[in-house]
Structure formats: structure tokens, C-alpha cells
Amino acid sequence: MTRIAVTGATGHLGRLVIESLLTKGVAPGDIRAVVRSPERAADLAARGVEVREGDYSRTETLPGALEGVDRLLLVSGSEVGRRVPQHTAVVEAAELAGVQLLAYTSVLRADTNELVLAPDHTATEAVIRAAGIPFTFLRNGPYLENYTGQLGQYLATGRIVGASGDAAVSGATRSDFADAAAAVLAGEGNEGAVYELGGPAFKMSELAAAITEVTGKRVEYVEVPVQQFVEGAKAAGIDPGFAEMLGVLEQCSARGDWRTDSVDLERLLGRPATTLTEAVREAYTALEA
């Protein structure tokens, strides 16, 4: 029996990874959901998945959460600036538990990328390497849901406003990233692998065209200077600090930080990644429901 643990198992990605493991035939009793609030994983427990408390910020919960685990997916935390000590605590607990494979959700080209989000991932990868635990780095591109999740706004205004120079990004759905992670956890021969994961690259103007095609409602991409983009976000009610961060991310996109030509995602999936049009169609169906 191989015990597989997934941290952040009640989050968007972690829950999808567990669903994918179950679909692949991994027995529920061989899966452990590591969560901050076990009550939020009651549905998983009801299906036979083991649930244990494990909070990145409460280090005393981590040894028990990982006890007896053979393979671990460390889903990166969401608290930028605090992630390195949080991740380090998980790695130390994994080392203590004798974990035989640690997969980590990193970011595209973490070792060379100038993306503003990259330093936390670069540091975490270094911590994992130093620990000596067999590892797999899953360097994920952006979620397509980051874009399709704004479909209602795009349709209401008829515009996608950006400051990325209409540069291409290699997005993929959370489900595809989750399936890739599950393939690593349930598969063999991934020790030491560094996977650059992203779907077919697309531009914001191509996103607008896909929305127009799927919905029959014209949406266009409008390029603006980055400061105008930031001020527009603030005027729309977005927190000023977060609006500034969005502006920085637009500049990162323009620089190509969110693009990869790697086909690692398709290799792990054993199929083509979900297309942009398919993702837009799914989002539109959900919006209309």
C-alpha cells in the first residue's frame, strides 16, 4: 500500500487532485487529505479518504499530518511573503516522516523567471533539494480560470482591458494541472523531474475571439498603459494594493514570464490539454446555469 497525501486538500487545486487520484483507481483509504479545517473535508471523509489536520502556519500539526506518508503533494500556499517558512515546515515534517517522493506546485521556470511571484517558489525548490527528499517540481503556468472567471464582466462591458502588450500566456485549467499532479503521484519514474507545465499559448485578443465565438456576443481586447490599467482596477473597487499587483503581473505577462513551449503537460496527461475554447464554453455554461 502506498499512502499518498495532498496538502491544501479543500482548496481548488488540492480537491481536484484527490478527485483525479480516485478516478485513476487509487483506493480512498490510500489517500490522505491534509487540511487546516477537517470539518471542511467531511465529504471526502465520507467517501473513505483519510482526513488529517495540517496547517502550514501551525508547525505542531504537520508531523502527525504526514506520519506514514509515502508520497506527498505540497500545494504552494497563498500567503505571498510567508510561503517559504510555511513550505519549509512542511518539508521538514516530510523529511521526519520518511516521505519517498515530494511533489511541489511551483511556477514556470522558477530558477530563471523574473515573475514577481517566482522568488518564493525558487526558495522553496532550494529547500526541497537541500532536504534530500526525492522530488518532482510541477512548475505550473497560470490557471485558465483566472481569465474565464471574469467572463461575466467581459460580456457586460464587451471588452477585455489589459496592459500586457497582448503577449501570449500558456494557461491551462486547474483540472489539467490536477490531473498532471495525480499522474505523478500515482505513477512511477518521476523522481528528480522538473516539469514545465502550460497549455497552448494564447493572447488576450484570442481570448476575446473565443468568447465572441462561444457566446455570440462581441468582445474585444483593449490595450492600455499599465498605470491606466491599475487606476481602472481601483475605480472598479479592487483593493489599491492588489490593483498595483495586477499591474505588475500585466508587465510580467508582457515580458513573457507566463509562456512556455514545453509539452510536459500533455505528456503527463496522456492527452491534449483543454483548449481555450473548451474552457470558455465550460465557463459560459456555468454562467448561464
Secondary structure, DSSP 4 states (H G I P E B T S, - for coil): ---EEEESTTSHHHHHHHHHHHHTT--GGGEEEEES-GGGGHHHHHTT-EEEE-BTTBGGGHHHHHTT-SEEEEPPPS-TTTHHHHHHHHHHHHHHHT-SEEEEEEETTTTT---TTHHHHHHHHHHHHHHT--EEEEEE--BTHHHHTTHHHHHHHTEEEE-STT--B--B-HHHHHHHHHHHHHSSS-TTEEEEE--S-B-HHHHHHHHHHHHSS--EEEE--HHHHHHHHHHTT--HHHHHHHHHHHHHHHHTTT-----HHHHHHTSPPPPHHHHHHHHHHHHH-
